[in-house]
Protein backbone atom coordinates (compact mmCIF):
# COMPACT_ATOMS: atom_id res chain seq x y z
CA UNK A 1 0.00 0.00 0.00
CA UNK A 2 1.47 3.33 -1.09
CA UNK A 3 0.90 6.50 0.88
CA UNK A 4 -0.37 9.51 -1.08
CA UNK A 5 2.19 12.20 -1.92
CA UNK A 6 1.46 15.86 -1.33
CA UNK A 7 4.14 17.02 -3.79
CA UNK A 8 5.75 15.21 -6.69
CA UNK A 9 9.24 16.08 -5.41
CA UNK A 10 8.32 15.57 -1.73
CA UNK A 11 9.35 19.18 -1.05
CA UNK A 12 12.97 18.54 -1.99
CA UNK A 13 15.26 18.95 -4.98
CA UNK A 14 17.29 15.80 -4.31
CA UNK A 15 16.24 13.57 -7.22
CA UNK A 16 18.75 10.67 -7.39
CA UNK A 17 20.99 11.64 -4.45
CA UNK A 18 20.77 9.59 -1.31
CA UNK A 19 21.86 12.29 1.13
CA UNK A 20 22.46 16.05 0.95
CA UNK A 21 24.37 18.38 3.25
CA UNK A 22 22.57 20.11 6.08
CA UNK A 23 22.30 23.89 6.33
CA UNK A 24 21.12 26.27 9.02
CA UNK A 25 18.16 28.63 8.65
CA UNK A 26 19.25 32.29 8.63
CA UNK A 27 16.24 33.21 10.73
CA UNK A 28 15.82 30.53 13.40
CA UNK A 29 18.97 28.39 13.11
CA UNK A 30 17.14 25.15 12.40
CA UNK A 31 19.10 22.30 10.69
CA UNK A 32 17.52 20.93 7.53
CA UNK A 33 18.62 19.47 4.15
CA UNK A 34 20.18 21.94 1.70
CA UNK A 35 17.91 20.86 -1.17
CA UNK A 36 14.82 21.64 0.93
CA UNK A 37 15.98 25.19 1.70
CA UNK A 38 14.21 28.26 0.33
CA UNK A 39 17.07 30.44 -0.90
CA UNK A 40 16.85 34.16 -1.66
CA UNK A 41 19.66 36.40 -2.89
CA UNK A 42 19.11 39.94 -1.63
CA UNK A 43 20.74 43.00 -3.23
CA UNK A 44 20.06 46.24 -1.38
CA UNK A 45 21.60 49.67 -0.98
CA UNK A 46 23.75 50.00 2.15
CA UNK A 47 21.90 53.17 3.15
CA UNK A 48 18.25 54.17 2.69
CA UNK A 49 17.15 56.71 0.07
CA UNK A 50 17.01 59.78 2.35
CA UNK A 51 20.48 59.15 3.83
CA UNK A 52 21.85 58.39 0.37
CA UNK A 53 21.00 61.90 -0.82
CA UNK A 54 22.70 63.45 2.23
CA UNK A 55 25.82 61.32 1.66
CA UNK A 56 26.00 62.28 -2.02
CA UNK A 57 25.73 65.98 -1.11
CA UNK A 58 28.53 65.66 1.49
CA UNK A 59 30.76 63.48 -0.71
CA UNK A 60 34.04 64.95 -2.07
CA UNK A 61 33.80 62.95 -5.31
CA UNK A 62 31.30 63.93 -7.99
CA UNK A 63 30.32 60.54 -9.38
CA UNK A 64 30.79 58.29 -6.34
CA UNK A 65 28.53 55.23 -6.46
CA UNK A 66 27.64 53.79 -3.07
CA UNK A 67 28.31 50.06 -2.77
CA UNK A 68 25.44 47.64 -2.43
CA UNK A 69 24.70 45.09 0.27
CA UNK A 70 24.63 41.48 -1.01
CA UNK A 71 23.37 38.63 1.14
CA UNK A 72 22.11 35.13 0.52
CA UNK A 73 19.41 34.14 2.97
CA UNK A 74 18.50 30.51 3.52
CA UNK A 75 15.11 29.86 5.12
CA UNK A 76 13.53 26.71 6.47
CA UNK A 77 9.97 26.10 5.25
CA UNK A 78 8.33 27.45 8.42
CA UNK A 79 10.33 30.70 8.42
CA UNK A 80 9.79 31.21 4.68
CA UNK A 81 6.03 30.91 5.18
CA UNK A 82 6.12 33.14 8.27
CA UNK A 83 8.15 35.86 6.50
CA UNK A 84 5.94 35.50 3.39
CA UNK A 85 8.76 34.48 1.02
CA UNK A 86 6.49 31.62 -0.02
CA UNK A 87 2.77 31.12 0.55
CA UNK A 88 0.57 28.16 1.28
CA UNK A 89 -1.22 27.17 -1.94
CA UNK A 90 -4.25 25.04 -2.74
CA UNK A 91 -3.86 21.52 -4.10
CA UNK A 92 -4.48 22.70 -7.66
CA UNK A 93 -2.15 25.72 -7.41
CA UNK A 94 0.65 23.58 -5.95
CA UNK A 95 1.10 22.02 -9.38
CA UNK A 96 1.81 25.38 -11.02
CA UNK A 97 5.52 26.00 -11.45
CA UNK A 98 5.37 29.60 -12.73
CA UNK A 99 6.89 32.58 -10.97
CA UNK A 100 4.65 34.10 -8.34
CA UNK A 101 4.00 37.80 -7.79
CA UNK A 102 5.95 37.63 -4.53
CA UNK A 103 9.15 36.53 -6.22
CA UNK A 104 9.11 38.64 -9.41
CA UNK A 105 11.93 41.13 -9.87
CA UNK A 106 10.93 44.65 -10.96
CA UNK A 107 12.41 44.04 -14.44
CA UNK A 108 10.48 40.76 -14.86
CA UNK A 109 7.27 42.41 -13.56
CA UNK A 110 7.71 45.20 -16.15
CA UNK A 111 8.39 42.65 -18.90
CA UNK A 112 5.25 40.68 -18.00
CA UNK A 113 3.23 43.90 -17.92
CA UNK A 114 4.41 44.81 -21.42
CA UNK A 115 3.53 41.33 -22.69
CA UNK A 116 0.08 41.58 -21.12
CA UNK A 117 -0.51 45.02 -22.68
CA UNK A 118 0.61 43.68 -26.08
CA UNK A 119 -1.83 40.76 -25.83
CA UNK A 120 -4.68 43.07 -24.81
CA UNK A 121 -3.93 45.40 -27.74
CA UNK A 122 -3.95 42.44 -30.13
CA UNK A 123 -7.28 41.24 -28.70
CA UNK A 124 -8.77 44.74 -29.06
CA UNK A 125 -7.55 44.93 -32.66
CA UNK A 126 -9.08 41.51 -33.39
CA UNK A 127 -12.39 42.57 -31.80
CA UNK A 128 -12.46 45.81 -33.77
CA UNK A 129 -11.84 43.85 -37.02
CA UNK A 130 -14.75 41.54 -36.22
CA UNK A 131 -17.00 44.48 -35.35
CA UNK A 132 -15.86 46.32 -38.48
CA UNK A 133 -16.60 43.32 -40.71
CA UNK A 134 -20.05 42.93 -39.10
CA UNK A 135 -20.74 46.64 -39.64
CA UNK A 136 -19.60 46.48 -43.29
CA UNK A 137 -21.75 43.40 -43.89
CA UNK A 138 -24.79 45.15 -42.42
CA UNK A 139 -24.19 48.25 -44.56
CA UNK A 140 -23.71 46.20 -47.75
CA UNK A 141 -26.85 44.19 -46.99
CA UNK A 142 -28.77 47.42 -46.49
CA UNK A 143 -27.45 48.92 -49.77
CA UNK A 144 -28.19 45.76 -51.77
CA UNK A 145 -31.69 45.53 -50.31
CA UNK A 146 -32.31 49.11 -51.35
CA UNK A 147 -31.20 48.26 -54.90
CA UNK A 148 -33.26 45.06 -54.95
CA UNK A 149 -30.47 42.46 -54.74
CA UNK A 150 -30.45 39.66 -52.23
CA UNK A 151 -27.40 38.35 -50.31
CA UNK A 152 -27.29 34.74 -49.24
C-alpha positions as CSV (number, residue, x, y, z in Angstrom):
1,X,0.0,0.0,0.0
2,X,1.5,3.3,-1.1
3,X,0.9,6.5,0.9
4,X,-0.4,9.5,-1.1
5,X,2.2,12.2,-1.9
6,X,1.5,15.9,-1.3
7,X,4.1,17.0,-3.8
8,X,5.7,15.2,-6.7
9,X,9.2,16.1,-5.4
10,X,8.3,15.6,-1.7
11,X,9.3,19.2,-1.0
12,X,13.0,18.5,-2.0
13,X,15.3,19.0,-5.0
14,X,17.3,15.8,-4.3
15,X,16.2,13.6,-7.2
16,X,18.8,10.7,-7.4
17,X,21.0,11.6,-4.5
18,X,20.8,9.6,-1.3
19,X,21.9,12.3,1.1
20,X,22.5,16.0,0.9
21,X,24.4,18.4,3.2
22,X,22.6,20.1,6.1
23,X,22.3,23.9,6.3
24,X,21.1,26.3,9.0
25,X,18.2,28.6,8.7
26,X,19.3,32.3,8.6
27,X,16.2,33.2,10.7
28,X,15.8,30.5,13.4
29,X,19.0,28.4,13.1
30,X,17.1,25.1,12.4
31,X,19.1,22.3,10.7
32,X,17.5,20.9,7.5
33,X,18.6,19.5,4.2
34,X,20.2,21.9,1.7
35,X,17.9,20.9,-1.2
36,X,14.8,21.6,0.9
37,X,16.0,25.2,1.7
38,X,14.2,28.3,0.3
39,X,17.1,30.4,-0.9
40,X,16.9,34.2,-1.7
41,X,19.7,36.4,-2.9
42,X,19.1,39.9,-1.6
43,X,20.7,43.0,-3.2
44,X,20.1,46.2,-1.4
45,X,21.6,49.7,-1.0
46,X,23.7,50.0,2.1
47,X,21.9,53.2,3.1
48,X,18.2,54.2,2.7
49,X,17.2,56.7,0.1
50,X,17.0,59.8,2.3
51,X,20.5,59.2,3.8
52,X,21.9,58.4,0.4
53,X,21.0,61.9,-0.8
54,X,22.7,63.4,2.2
55,X,25.8,61.3,1.7
56,X,26.0,62.3,-2.0
57,X,25.7,66.0,-1.1
58,X,28.5,65.7,1.5
59,X,30.8,63.5,-0.7
60,X,34.0,65.0,-2.1
61,X,33.8,63.0,-5.3
62,X,31.3,63.9,-8.0
63,X,30.3,60.5,-9.4
64,X,30.8,58.3,-6.3
65,X,28.5,55.2,-6.5
66,X,27.6,53.8,-3.1
67,X,28.3,50.1,-2.8
68,X,25.4,47.6,-2.4
69,X,24.7,45.1,0.3
70,X,24.6,41.5,-1.0
71,X,23.4,38.6,1.1
72,X,22.1,35.1,0.5
73,X,19.4,34.1,3.0
74,X,18.5,30.5,3.5
75,X,15.1,29.9,5.1
76,X,13.5,26.7,6.5
77,X,10.0,26.1,5.2
78,X,8.3,27.5,8.4
79,X,10.3,30.7,8.4
80,X,9.8,31.2,4.7
81,X,6.0,30.9,5.2
82,X,6.1,33.1,8.3
83,X,8.1,35.9,6.5
84,X,5.9,35.5,3.4
85,X,8.8,34.5,1.0
86,X,6.5,31.6,0.0
87,X,2.8,31.1,0.5
88,X,0.6,28.2,1.3
89,X,-1.2,27.2,-1.9
90,X,-4.2,25.0,-2.7
91,X,-3.9,21.5,-4.1
92,X,-4.5,22.7,-7.7
93,X,-2.1,25.7,-7.4
94,X,0.7,23.6,-5.9
95,X,1.1,22.0,-9.4
96,X,1.8,25.4,-11.0
97,X,5.5,26.0,-11.5
98,X,5.4,29.6,-12.7
99,X,6.9,32.6,-11.0
100,X,4.6,34.1,-8.3
101,X,4.0,37.8,-7.8
102,X,5.9,37.6,-4.5
103,X,9.2,36.5,-6.2
104,X,9.1,38.6,-9.4
105,X,11.9,41.1,-9.9
106,X,10.9,44.7,-11.0
107,X,12.4,44.0,-14.4
108,X,10.5,40.8,-14.9
109,X,7.3,42.4,-13.6
110,X,7.7,45.2,-16.1
111,X,8.4,42.6,-18.9
112,X,5.2,40.7,-18.0
113,X,3.2,43.9,-17.9
114,X,4.4,44.8,-21.4
115,X,3.5,41.3,-22.7
116,X,0.1,41.6,-21.1
117,X,-0.5,45.0,-22.7
118,X,0.6,43.7,-26.1
119,X,-1.8,40.8,-25.8
120,X,-4.7,43.1,-24.8
121,X,-3.9,45.4,-27.7
122,X,-4.0,42.4,-30.1
123,X,-7.3,41.2,-28.7
124,X,-8.8,44.7,-29.1
125,X,-7.5,44.9,-32.7
126,X,-9.1,41.5,-33.4
127,X,-12.4,42.6,-31.8
128,X,-12.5,45.8,-33.8
129,X,-11.8,43.8,-37.0
130,X,-14.8,41.5,-36.2
131,X,-17.0,44.5,-35.3
132,X,-15.9,46.3,-38.5
133,X,-16.6,43.3,-40.7
134,X,-20.1,42.9,-39.1
135,X,-20.7,46.6,-39.6
136,X,-19.6,46.5,-43.3
137,X,-21.8,43.4,-43.9
138,X,-24.8,45.2,-42.4
139,X,-24.2,48.2,-44.6
140,X,-23.7,46.2,-47.7
141,X,-26.8,44.2,-47.0
142,X,-28.8,47.4,-46.5
143,X,-27.4,48.9,-49.8
144,X,-28.2,45.8,-51.8
145,X,-31.7,45.5,-50.3
146,X,-32.3,49.1,-51.3
147,X,-31.2,48.3,-54.9
148,X,-33.3,45.1,-55.0
149,X,-30.5,42.5,-54.7
150,X,-30.4,39.7,-52.2
151,X,-27.4,38.3,-50.3
152,X,-27.3,34.7,-49.2
